[in-house]
Amino acid sequence: MHTLQVQGVTKQYEKVLAVNNVSFEAQPGRILGLLGPNGAGKTTTIRMITYITIPDSGQILFGNERVGPKSQEIMGYLPEERGLYKKMKVGEQLMYFAELKGMPKKEAREAIKYWLDRMGALDWVSKETNELSKGMQQKIQFIATILHDPKLLILDEPFGGLDPINSDLLQSVILELKDSGRTIVFASHRMEQVEQLCDDICLVSKGEIVVNGPLNEVKKRYGKNTVMIDFEGSDAFLDPLEASGAVRVNARSTRHAEIRLLNGTPSKQVLKAALEHVSDITRFELVEPPMREIFVTAVTEQQGKQALEAAQPGGGLAAPSSSAQPTGGAA
């Protein structure tokens, strides 16, 4: 199997610098989480990896060869927007996609039957796409993505529209593909699934990488500075703590809170405040921050830094060199 290498890639559309000198790797047998807020440059990066558009500078390699028509043949791309034909029957549609990837009909027929059965969709083979629910369509789109046994998988929000049972089924298939040595890039806004699936992460914001590396190492870098507390009673004790600047409350409900300790605040200060107001505490734990908190912290810090730089004379992001050759497209 091969490594995907994104090396110093930049892409600009008119005055918008969508991707700015981005570099990362996705390795065989591992899942890379490509993360970022809306407008961060994720979609543009994916479009360059899949050779839908071309970088202005830098290069993208898969197996030490530049991506192109050849890599497209051994790549499976599941876009966030579905690309199924509404009036076409499921079986005919999957056969069409298989033949586009060069699969012989007999081999494609066997693969279609296997994956429809595996995904609990064998009864849908004669149904038109517009007869299927959103979740059912997502399963068919996923089958179309993996039908030709791709070596590289790009999965953009693959769990959209799926209920918990089908989400678990899809997750198990993705992990099997990972264990078989596939190179997988997983783009999502659902941080709990990122933590469950990903070995590595690359977090981009405003076209630049702000966090990159193995997930467990990234979490360690942020330290054990998050308190998870489950309690019975009022959550009003959180308000004065947050107002004083001692903590930031990342999530709260009537029975649970996720609290980031700030400015060296000891965890016992939170515990003391809670004990004075709640009737019972069933969990109090100091942990490494969840991905959601890392995401929010890293993006907020990076955007604040860029805003400060832009406010200074001559500030702002550098444009690509004049030697770059822009190509058409949209971010």
C-alpha positions as a Markdown table, in Angstrom:
| # | Residue | x | y | z |
|---|---|---|---|---|
| 1 | Met | 0.0 | 0.0 | 0.0 |
| 2 | His | 1.0 | 3.6 | -0.5 |
| 3 | Thr | 1.4 | 6.8 | 1.5 |
| 4 | Leu | -0.4 | 10.0 | 0.5 |
| 5 | Gln | 1.9 | 13.0 | 0.6 |
| 6 | Val | 0.7 | 16.6 | 0.4 |
| 7 | Gln | 3.8 | 18.7 | 0.0 |
| 8 | Gly | 3.7 | 22.5 | 0.4 |
| 9 | Val | 0.4 | 22.9 | -1.5 |
| 10 | Thr | -1.0 | 26.3 | -2.2 |
| 11 | Lys | -4.3 | 27.2 | -4.0 |
| 12 | Gln | -5.7 | 30.7 | -4.6 |
| 13 | Tyr | -9.0 | 31.7 | -6.2 |
| 14 | Glu | -8.8 | 35.4 | -7.3 |
| 15 | Lys | -8.3 | 37.2 | -4.0 |
| 16 | Val | -9.1 | 34.2 | -1.8 |
| 17 | Leu | -6.1 | 32.2 | -0.5 |
| 18 | Ala | -7.9 | 28.9 | 0.1 |
| 19 | Val | -4.9 | 26.8 | 1.0 |
| 20 | Asn | -1.5 | 28.2 | 2.1 |
| 21 | Asn | 1.6 | 26.0 | 2.0 |
| 22 | Val | -0.1 | 22.9 | 3.5 |
| 23 | Ser | 1.9 | 19.7 | 4.1 |
| 24 | Phe | 0.8 | 16.4 | 5.7 |
| 25 | Glu | 0.9 | 12.6 | 5.1 |
| 26 | Ala | -1.7 | 9.9 | 5.3 |
| 27 | Gln | -0.2 | 6.5 | 5.9 |
| 28 | Pro | -1.4 | 3.0 | 4.9 |
| 29 | Gly | -3.2 | 1.2 | 7.7 |
| 30 | Arg | -4.0 | 4.5 | 9.5 |
| 31 | Ile | -6.9 | 7.0 | 9.4 |
| 32 | Leu | -6.1 | 10.6 | 9.0 |
| 33 | Gly | -8.7 | 13.1 | 10.3 |
| 34 | Leu | -8.7 | 16.2 | 8.1 |
| 35 | Leu | -10.5 | 18.7 | 10.2 |
| 36 | Gly | -11.4 | 22.4 | 10.2 |
| 37 | Pro | -14.2 | 24.9 | 10.5 |
| 38 | Asn | -16.3 | 25.9 | 7.5 |
| 39 | Gly | -14.2 | 27.8 | 4.9 |
| 40 | Ala | -11.0 | 26.4 | 6.3 |
| 41 | Gly | -9.7 | 24.9 | 3.0 |
| 42 | Lys | -10.7 | 21.3 | 3.6 |
| 43 | Thr | -12.8 | 21.0 | 0.5 |
| 44 | Thr | -10.2 | 22.6 | -1.7 |
| 45 | Thr | -7.5 | 20.3 | -0.3 |
| 46 | Ile | -9.7 | 17.2 | -1.0 |
| 47 | Arg | -10.4 | 18.5 | -4.5 |
| 48 | Met | -6.6 | 18.6 | -5.1 |
| 49 | Ile | -6.0 | 15.2 | -3.7 |
| 50 | Thr | -8.7 | 13.7 | -5.9 |
| 51 | Tyr | -7.3 | 15.6 | -8.9 |
| 52 | Ile | -10.6 | 17.5 | -9.5 |
| 53 | Thr | -8.4 | 20.7 | -9.3 |
| 54 | Ile | -4.7 | 21.3 | -9.4 |
| 55 | Pro | -2.5 | 23.2 | -6.9 |
| 56 | Asp | -0.9 | 26.5 | -7.9 |
| 57 | Ser | 2.3 | 25.3 | -6.2 |
| 58 | Gly | 3.5 | 22.3 | -4.3 |
| 59 | Gln | 2.7 | 18.7 | -5.2 |
| 60 | Ile | 0.5 | 15.8 | -4.1 |
| 61 | Leu | 1.9 | 12.2 | -4.3 |
| 62 | Phe | 0.4 | 8.9 | -3.9 |
| 63 | Gly | 2.9 | 6.0 | -3.9 |
| 64 | Asn | 5.7 | 8.5 | -5.0 |
| 65 | Glu | 3.7 | 9.5 | -8.1 |
| 66 | Arg | 1.8 | 12.7 | -8.6 |
| 67 | Val | -1.9 | 12.3 | -8.3 |
| 68 | Gly | -3.7 | 12.3 | -11.7 |
| 69 | Pro | -5.9 | 10.1 | -13.9 |
| 70 | Lys | -3.9 | 7.0 | -12.8 |
| 71 | Ser | -4.4 | 7.6 | -9.1 |
| 72 | Gln | -8.1 | 8.4 | -9.7 |
| 73 | Glu | -8.6 | 4.8 | -10.8 |
| 74 | Ile | -7.3 | 3.4 | -7.5 |
| 75 | Met | -9.0 | 6.0 | -5.3 |
| 76 | Gly | -12.5 | 6.0 | -3.7 |
| 77 | Tyr | -14.0 | 9.4 | -3.0 |
| 78 | Leu | -17.2 | 9.8 | -0.9 |
| 79 | Pro | -18.2 | 13.5 | -1.2 |
| 80 | Glu | -20.3 | 15.2 | 1.3 |
| 81 | Glu | -22.9 | 16.0 | -1.4 |
| 82 | Arg | -24.4 | 12.8 | -2.8 |
| 83 | Gly | -23.8 | 12.1 | -6.4 |
| 84 | Leu | -26.4 | 9.4 | -7.2 |
| 85 | Tyr | -28.8 | 9.5 | -10.1 |
| 86 | Lys | -32.3 | 9.8 | -8.7 |
| 87 | Lys | -34.2 | 7.9 | -11.4 |
| 88 | Met | -31.6 | 5.1 | -11.8 |
| 89 | Lys | -32.1 | 1.8 | -10.0 |
| 90 | Val | -29.6 | 0.9 | -7.3 |
| 91 | Gly | -28.1 | -2.2 | -9.0 |
| 92 | Glu | -27.8 | -0.5 | -12.4 |
| 93 | Gln | -26.2 | 2.6 | -10.7 |
| 94 | Leu | -23.6 | 0.6 | -8.9 |
| 95 | Met | -22.8 | -1.4 | -12.0 |
| 96 | Tyr | -22.3 | 1.9 | -13.9 |
| 97 | Phe | -19.9 | 3.2 | -11.2 |
| 98 | Ala | -18.0 | -0.1 | -11.2 |
| 99 | Glu | -17.6 | 0.0 | -15.0 |
| 100 | Leu | -16.3 | 3.6 | -14.8 |
| 101 | Lys | -13.5 | 2.3 | -12.6 |
| 102 | Gly | -12.7 | -0.5 | -15.1 |
| 103 | Met | -14.3 | -3.5 | -13.3 |
| 104 | Pro | -15.3 | -6.4 | -15.4 |
| 105 | Lys | -19.1 | -7.1 | -15.3 |
| 106 | Lys | -18.8 | -10.5 | -13.6 |
| 107 | Glu | -16.5 | -9.1 | -10.9 |
| 108 | Ala | -18.6 | -6.0 | -10.4 |
| 109 | Arg | -21.8 | -8.1 | -10.1 |
| 110 | Glu | -20.2 | -10.2 | -7.4 |
| 111 | Ala | -18.9 | -7.2 | -5.5 |
| 112 | Ile | -22.3 | -5.4 | -5.7 |
| 113 | Lys | -24.1 | -8.4 | -4.3 |
| 114 | Tyr | -21.5 | -8.8 | -1.5 |
| 115 | Trp | -21.6 | -5.2 | -0.4 |
| 116 | Leu | -25.4 | -4.8 | -0.7 |
| 117 | Asp | -25.7 | -7.8 | 1.5 |
| 118 | Arg | -23.0 | -6.6 | 3.9 |
| 119 | Met | -24.7 | -3.2 | 4.3 |
| 120 | Gly | -28.2 | -4.7 | 4.7 |
| 121 | Ala | -29.3 | -3.3 | 1.4 |
| 122 | Leu | -29.8 | -6.4 | -0.8 |
| 123 | Asp | -33.6 | -5.7 | -1.1 |
| 124 | Trp | -32.9 | -2.3 | -2.5 |
| 125 | Val | -31.2 | -3.5 | -5.7 |
| 126 | Ser | -34.3 | -2.8 | -7.9 |
| 127 | Lys | -35.4 | 0.5 | -6.2 |
| 128 | Glu | -34.8 | 3.9 | -7.7 |
| 129 | Thr | -32.6 | 6.3 | -5.7 |
| 130 | Asn | -35.5 | 8.7 | -5.1 |
| 131 | Glu | -37.4 | 5.9 | -3.3 |
| 132 | Leu | -34.6 | 5.6 | -0.6 |
| 133 | Ser | -34.3 | 7.6 | 2.6 |
| 134 | Lys | -31.3 | 9.9 | 3.2 |
| 135 | Gly | -29.5 | 7.3 | 5.2 |
| 136 | Met | -30.2 | 4.5 | 2.7 |
| 137 | Gln | -28.8 | 6.7 | -0.1 |
| 138 | Gln | -25.7 | 7.3 | 2.0 |
| 139 | Lys | -25.1 | 3.6 | 2.3 |
| 140 | Ile | -25.4 | 3.2 | -1.5 |
| 141 | Gln | -23.0 | 6.1 | -2.0 |
| 142 | Phe | -20.5 | 4.4 | 0.3 |
| 143 | Ile | -20.8 | 1.1 | -1.5 |
| 144 | Ala | -20.1 | 2.9 | -4.8 |
| 145 | Thr | -17.0 | 4.4 | -3.2 |
| 146 | Ile | -15.4 | 1.1 | -2.1 |
| 147 | Leu | -16.8 | -1.2 | -4.8 |
| 148 | His | -13.7 | -1.3 | -6.9 |
| 149 | Asp | -11.4 | -2.0 | -3.9 |
| 150 | Pro | -9.6 | 1.3 | -3.8 |
| 151 | Lys | -6.2 | 1.7 | -2.3 |
| 152 | Leu | -6.9 | 5.3 | -1.2 |
| 153 | Leu | -10.2 | 6.4 | 0.5 |
| 154 | Ile | -11.3 | 10.0 | 0.9 |
| 155 | Leu | -14.4 | 10.0 | 3.1 |
| 156 | Asp | -16.1 | 13.4 | 3.6 |
| 157 | Glu | -18.8 | 13.3 | 6.3 |
| 158 | Pro | -19.5 | 9.6 | 5.6 |
| 159 | Phe | -22.0 | 9.3 | 8.5 |
| 160 | Gly | -24.4 | 11.9 | 7.3 |
| 161 | Gly | -28.0 | 10.8 | 7.6 |
| 162 | Leu | -27.2 | 7.5 | 9.3 |
| 163 | Asp | -28.9 | 6.3 | 12.5 |
| 164 | Pro | -26.7 | 4.9 | 15.4 |
| 165 | Ile | -27.1 | 1.3 | 14.2 |
| 166 | Asn | -26.0 | 2.0 | 10.7 |
| 167 | Ser | -23.3 | 4.4 | 11.9 |
| 168 | Asp | -21.8 | 1.5 | 13.9 |
| 169 | Leu | -22.0 | -0.7 | 10.8 |
| 170 | Leu | -20.3 | 1.8 | 8.6 |
| 171 | Gln | -17.6 | 2.4 | 11.3 |
| 172 | Ser | -16.9 | -1.3 | 11.5 |
| 173 | Val | -16.4 | -1.5 | 7.7 |
| 174 | Ile | -14.1 | 1.5 | 7.7 |
| 175 | Leu | -12.0 | 0.0 | 10.4 |
| 176 | Glu | -11.8 | -3.3 | 8.5 |
| 177 | Leu | -10.6 | -1.3 | 5.4 |
| 178 | Lys | -8.0 | 0.4 | 7.6 |
| 179 | Asp | -6.8 | -3.0 | 9.0 |
| 180 | Ser | -6.4 | -4.3 | 5.4 |
| 181 | Gly | -3.8 | -1.6 | 4.8 |
| 182 | Arg | -5.9 | 1.1 | 3.0 |
| 183 | Thr | -4.8 | 4.7 | 3.2 |
| 184 | Ile | -7.8 | 6.7 | 4.5 |
| 185 | Val | -8.5 | 10.4 | 4.8 |
| 186 | Phe | -11.6 | 11.1 | 7.0 |
| 187 | Ala | -13.1 | 14.6 | 7.0 |
| 188 | Ser | -15.8 | 15.4 | 9.6 |
| 189 | His | -17.2 | 17.9 | 12.0 |
| 190 | Arg | -18.2 | 15.2 | 14.4 |
| 191 | Met | -15.4 | 15.2 | 16.9 |
| 192 | Glu | -16.5 | 12.1 | 18.8 |
| 193 | Gln | -16.2 | 10.0 | 15.7 |
| 194 | Val | -12.8 | 11.6 | 15.0 |
| 195 | Glu | -11.6 | 10.4 | 18.4 |
| 196 | Gln | -13.0 | 6.9 | 17.8 |
| 197 | Leu | -11.7 | 6.4 | 14.3 |
| 198 | Cys | -8.6 | 8.5 | 13.6 |
| 199 | Asp | -4.9 | 7.6 | 14.3 |
| 200 | Asp | -3.7 | 11.0 | 13.1 |
| 201 | Ile | -5.2 | 14.5 | 12.7 |
| 202 | Cys | -4.5 | 17.5 | 10.5 |
| 203 | Leu | -6.5 | 20.6 | 11.6 |
| 204 | Val | -6.7 | 23.5 | 9.1 |
| 205 | Ser | -8.0 | 26.9 | 9.6 |
| 206 | Lys | -8.1 | 29.8 | 7.1 |
| 207 | Gly | -6.0 | 27.7 | 4.7 |
| 208 | Glu | -3.2 | 26.9 | 7.2 |
| 209 | Ile | -2.3 | 23.9 | 9.4 |
| 210 | Val | -2.8 | 24.7 | 13.1 |
| 211 | Val | -2.5 | 21.2 | 14.5 |
| 212 | Asn | -0.9 | 18.1 | 12.9 |
| 213 | Gly | 0.3 | 14.7 | 14.2 |
| 214 | Pro | -0.8 | 11.4 | 15.9 |
| 215 | Leu | -4.0 | 12.0 | 17.8 |
| 216 | Asn | -2.6 | 10.6 | 21.1 |
| 217 | Glu | 0.4 | 12.9 | 20.9 |
| 218 | Val | -1.7 | 15.9 | 20.1 |
| 219 | Lys | -3.9 | 15.3 | 23.1 |
| 220 | Lys | -0.8 | 15.0 | 25.4 |
| 221 | Arg | 0.5 | 18.3 | 24.1 |
| 222 | Tyr | -2.6 | 20.0 | 25.4 |
| 223 | Gly | -2.1 | 18.4 | 28.9 |
| 224 | Lys | -4.6 | 17.2 | 31.5 |
| 225 | Asn | -6.4 | 20.5 | 32.0 |
| 226 | Thr | -10.1 | 19.5 | 31.5 |
| 227 | Val | -12.5 | 18.6 | 34.3 |
| 228 | Met | -15.4 | 16.2 | 33.6 |
| 229 | Ile | -18.0 | 16.4 | 36.3 |
| 230 | Asp | -21.4 | 14.7 | 36.6 |
| 231 | Phe | -23.6 | 16.0 | 39.4 |
| 232 | Glu | -27.1 | 16.2 | 40.9 |
| 233 | Gly | -28.4 | 19.7 | 41.5 |
| 234 | Ser | -28.0 | 23.2 | 40.1 |
| 235 | Asp | -25.2 | 24.1 | 37.6 |
| 236 | Ala | -25.1 | 27.7 | 38.9 |
| 237 | Phe | -21.7 | 27.1 | 40.5 |
| 238 | Leu | -20.2 | 27.3 | 37.0 |
| 239 | Asp | -21.1 | 31.0 | 36.4 |
| 240 | Pro | -18.9 | 32.7 | 39.0 |
| 241 | Leu | -16.0 | 30.4 | 38.1 |
| 242 | Glu | -16.2 | 31.4 | 34.5 |
| 243 | Ala | -16.8 | 35.0 | 35.2 |
| 244 | Ser | -13.6 | 35.2 | 37.3 |
| 245 | Gly | -11.5 | 33.8 | 34.4 |
| 246 | Ala | -10.6 | 30.7 | 36.3 |
| 247 | Val | -12.2 | 28.3 | 33.8 |
| 248 | Arg | -13.9 | 28.1 | 30.5 |
| 249 | Val | -17.1 | 26.0 | 30.3 |
| 250 | Asn | -17.0 | 24.1 | 27.1 |
| 251 | Ala | -20.2 | 22.1 | 27.6 |
| 252 | Arg | -22.9 | 22.1 | 30.3 |
| 253 | Ser | -26.2 | 20.6 | 31.1 |
| 254 | Thr | -28.3 | 20.1 | 34.2 |
| 255 | Arg | -26.2 | 17.1 | 35.1 |
| 256 | His | -22.9 | 17.4 | 33.4 |
| 257 | Ala | -20.1 | 19.9 | 32.7 |
| 258 | Glu | -16.9 | 19.9 | 30.7 |
| 259 | Ile | -14.6 | 22.6 | 32.1 |
| 260 | Arg | -11.2 | 23.9 | 30.8 |
| 261 | Leu | -8.9 | 25.1 | 33.6 |
| 262 | Leu | -7.4 | 28.5 | 32.8 |
| 263 | Asn | -4.5 | 30.5 | 34.3 |
| 264 | Gly | -3.2 | 27.7 | 36.5 |
| 265 | Thr | -6.5 | 27.1 | 38.3 |
| 266 | Pro | -6.3 | 23.9 | 40.4 |
| 267 | Ser | -9.0 | 21.3 | 39.9 |
| 268 | Lys | -9.8 | 21.4 | 43.6 |
| 269 | Gln | -11.1 | 24.9 | 43.2 |
| 270 | Val | -13.8 | 23.6 | 40.8 |
| 271 | Leu | -14.6 | 20.7 | 43.2 |
| 272 | Lys | -14.9 | 23.0 | 46.2 |
| 273 | Ala | -17.3 | 25.3 | 44.3 |
| 274 | Ala | -19.4 | 22.3 | 43.1 |
| 275 | Leu | -19.6 | 20.8 | 46.6 |
| 276 | Glu | -21.1 | 24.0 | 48.0 |
| 277 | His | -23.9 | 24.1 | 45.5 |
| 278 | Val | -24.8 | 20.6 | 44.3 |
| 279 | Ser | -26.4 | 17.7 | 46.2 |
| 280 | Asp | -24.2 | 15.0 | 44.9 |
| 281 | Ile | -21.2 | 14.4 | 42.6 |
| 282 | Thr | -21.1 | 11.1 | 40.7 |
| 283 | Arg | -18.0 | 11.8 | 38.6 |
| 284 | Phe | -15.1 | 14.2 | 39.0 |
| 285 | Glu | -12.2 | 13.5 | 36.6 |
| 286 | Leu | -9.2 | 15.5 | 35.3 |
| 287 | Val | -8.5 | 14.4 | 31.7 |
| 288 | Glu | -6.8 | 15.2 | 28.5 |
| 289 | Pro | -9.0 | 17.6 | 26.5 |
| 290 | Pro | -11.4 | 16.0 | 24.0 |
| 291 | Met | -11.0 | 16.8 | 20.3 |
| 292 | Arg | -13.8 | 19.3 | 20.4 |
| 293 | Glu | -11.9 | 21.4 | 22.9 |
| 294 | Ile | -8.6 | 21.1 | 21.0 |
| 295 | Phe | -10.5 | 22.1 | 17.8 |
| 296 | Val | -12.0 | 25.2 | 19.4 |
| 297 | Thr | -8.9 | 26.3 | 21.2 |
| 298 | Ala | -6.5 | 25.9 | 18.2 |
| 299 | Val | -8.9 | 27.5 | 15.7 |
| 300 | Thr | -9.7 | 30.4 | 18.0 |
| 301 | Glu | -6.0 | 31.1 | 18.7 |
| 302 | Gln | -5.0 | 30.9 | 15.1 |
| 303 | Gln | -7.8 | 33.2 | 13.9 |
| 304 | Gly | -7.0 | 35.7 | 16.6 |
| 305 | Lys | -3.3 | 35.7 | 15.6 |
| 306 | Gln | -4.2 | 36.2 | 12.0 |
| 307 | Ala | -6.6 | 39.1 | 12.8 |
| 308 | Leu | -3.8 | 40.8 | 14.9 |
| 309 | Glu | -1.3 | 40.4 | 12.1 |
| 310 | Ala | -3.8 | 41.7 | 9.5 |
| 311 | Ala | -4.4 | 44.8 | 11.6 |
| 312 | Gln | -0.7 | 45.7 | 11.6 |
| 313 | Pro | 0.8 | 47.7 | 8.7 |
| 314 | Gly | 1.6 | 45.3 | 5.9 |
| 315 | Gly | -0.2 | 42.5 | 7.7 |
| 316 | Gly | -2.2 | 39.7 | 6.2 |
| 317 | Leu | -1.5 | 36.4 | 4.5 |
| 318 | Ala | 1.2 | 36.2 | 1.9 |
| 319 | Ala | 0.0 | 35.5 | -1.7 |
| 320 | Pro | 1.5 | 32.7 | -3.7 |
| 321 | Ser | 4.6 | 33.4 | -5.7 |
| 322 | Ser | 4.2 | 34.9 | -9.2 |
| 323 | Ser | 5.5 | 31.6 | -10.6 |
| 324 | Ala | 2.4 | 29.8 | -9.5 |
| 325 | Gln | 0.0 | 28.9 | -12.3 |
| 326 | Pro | -3.6 | 29.3 | -11.1 |
| 327 | Thr | -6.3 | 27.0 | -12.4 |
| 328 | Gly | -10.0 | 27.4 | -12.5 |
| 329 | Gly | -12.4 | 26.2 | -9.9 |
| 330 | Ala | -14.1 | 27.2 | -6.7 |
| 331 | Ala | -13.1 | 26.9 | -3.0 |
